[in-house]
Structures are given as structure tokens and as C-alpha cells.
Amino acid sequence: MLRNASPILRYAGLSAIAYAVMVLAKEISGTENAAIQLLCTAVVVTLFVDCRQELSMEIAAGDWPPILLLGLVNTGVGCYCYFSSIGSLPAQTVAICGYLEPLSAVLLSVLILHETMVPLQILGAVLIIGGVVFGECYSSGRQ
């Protein structure tokens, strides 16, 4: 089925499978989960860059501190906090946080980077918020 799909759909499907594996791996601690995710991401990005650019990137010496800050501290600490809390949170809360993640990225780009939201992004934001509200109302009625 994935062979006939467009590359974007294949990558999205593989991403969803990888995310599900990471979430469902209950016996792995938050630290191990974050380390595995960062290691897998580094391998995939390295392979991708090697296929596209033959690893011919030039990084200035002054660029390494911000790269390490973003990669190790922000991403590492963020992954640790996220994956170490998954086991103690209800699945619905984890799902809602996952849905709000792209929305927060768009909103922060508007607030911090002063980017403009296009109508499709506004529609997406409304659908995400509507889905979260619906999920909360629906689950409250079922309990």
C-alpha cells in the first residue's frame, strides 16, 4: 500500500508508525526514550543530508554553540520532559498535547517571528481547537 503512495504520504505514515512505537513503549524510561529518539533522528537526518547534499555542509565555528543549545538542551530536555510524563498521563491528555504541538508552532512563529498566517493555517488552527474541544466534551459525557 505504501509503495504506491506519494513520498509525502509514505513519510507521514512512517512518522506516525515511529511516533506510535515511541508512545507505546511503556517499559522504556523517559531518559532512554528521549535518547533513542534523538539518536534515531540524528541518523535519519544524516542519511537524508548525505543523499541530498553528500554531507557537504559547512558550519562556521561560531554556529556550533547555538546548534548544540538547540539540539541538546532544548530538544533533549523537551523530549525528556515529554516522554517521562507520558506514562503518568491519560492517553487523551497525551493526544491533545500532540495535537496542540503544531498549533503552538504556528502561533509562536506569528508572535515571535512576526510571520503571517495564511487562510489554510487559520483553518487548521480552528480545526485543531475544535477537535480538542470536541474530544474534551465527548469524553466528559462518556464518564
C-alpha positions in Angstrom: 0.0 0.0 0.0 2.8 2.5 0.9 4.7 1.7 -2.4 2.0 3.3 -4.5 1.6 6.4 -2.2 3.3 9.7 -2.8 6.6 10.2 -1.0 4.9 12.7 1.4 2.3 10.1 2.4 4.9 7.4 2.9 7.0 9.7 5.1 3.9 10.7 7.1 2.9 7.1 7.5 6.4 6.1 8.7 6.4 9.1 11.0 3.1 8.0 12.5 4.3 4.4 13.0 7.5 5.7 14.7 5.6 8.0 16.9 3.2 5.2 17.9 6.1 2.9 18.8 7.7 5.7 20.9 4.4 6.4 22.8 3.5 2.7 23.3 7.0 1.7 24.6 5.9 1.8 28.3 8.8 -0.1 29.7 11.4 2.4 28.4 12.1 5.3 30.7 11.8 9.0 29.7 15.5 9.4 29.5 16.0 6.3 27.4 13.1 7.2 25.2 14.5 10.7 24.6 17.9 9.4 23.9 16.6 6.8 21.4 14.5 9.4 19.6 17.4 11.9 19.4 19.8 9.2 18.1 17.3 7.9 15.5 16.6 11.5 14.4 20.4 12.2 14.0 20.8 9.0 11.9 17.8 9.8 9.7 18.8 13.4 9.2 22.4 12.4 8.4 21.3 9.9 5.9 18.9 12.4 4.3 21.5 15.1 4.1 24.0 12.6 2.7 21.5 11.6 -0.1 20.7 15.2 -0.9 23.9 17.1 -0.4 26.6 14.4 0.0 27.3 15.8 3.5 28.9 18.9 2.1 27.6 21.3 4.7 29.9 24.0 6.0 29.3 25.1 9.6 31.2 28.0 10.9 32.9 27.7 14.3 30.6 30.4 15.8 27.5 28.5 14.8 28.2 25.4 17.0 27.1 26.9 20.3 23.6 27.7 19.1 23.3 24.4 17.3 24.3 22.5 20.4 22.0 24.6 22.5 19.0 23.8 20.3 19.9 20.2 19.7 21.0 19.1 23.1 19.4 21.4 25.6 16.1 22.5 24.0 15.3 19.3 22.1 16.9 16.9 24.7 15.2 18.5 27.7 11.9 18.8 25.9 12.0 15.2 24.8 12.9 14.1 28.3 10.0 16.0 29.9 7.6 14.8 27.2 8.5 11.1 27.3 9.0 10.9 31.0 5.5 12.2 31.6 3.7 10.1 29.0 3.5 7.1 31.3 1.7 9.0 34.1 -0.8 10.9 31.9 -4.0 9.6 30.4 -3.8 8.8 26.7 -6.3 11.5 25.9 -4.1 14.2 27.5 -1.1 13.0 25.6 -3.1 13.0 22.4 -4.3 16.5 23.0 -0.8 17.8 23.7 0.3 16.1 20.4 -2.5 17.9 18.5 -1.7 21.2 20.0 2.0 21.0 19.2 1.8 22.1 15.5 -0.7 24.8 16.5 1.7 26.2 19.1 4.5 26.2 16.5 2.4 28.3 14.1 1.2 30.6 16.8 4.8 31.1 18.1 6.0 31.8 14.6 3.4 34.6 14.4 4.1 36.0 17.8 7.9 35.8 17.8 8.9 35.8 14.2 6.1 38.1 13.0 5.1 35.7 10.3 1.6 36.0 8.8 -0.9 33.1 9.0 -2.4 32.1 5.6 -6.1 31.1 5.5 -5.2 27.4 5.4 -3.2 27.7 8.6 -6.1 29.6 10.2 -8.4 26.8 9.1 -6.0 24.2 10.5 -5.9 26.1 13.9 -9.7 26.2 14.1 -9.9 22.5 13.3 -7.3 21.6 15.9 -9.0 23.7 18.6 -12.4 22.4 17.5 -11.1 18.8 17.7 -9.7 19.3 21.2 -12.9 20.9 22.4 -15.0 18.1 20.9 -12.7 15.5 22.4 -12.9 17.0 25.8 -16.7 17.4 25.7 -17.2 13.9 24.2 -15.0 12.2 26.9 -16.6 14.2 29.7 -20.1 12.9 28.6 -18.9 9.3 28.5 -17.6 9.2 32.0 
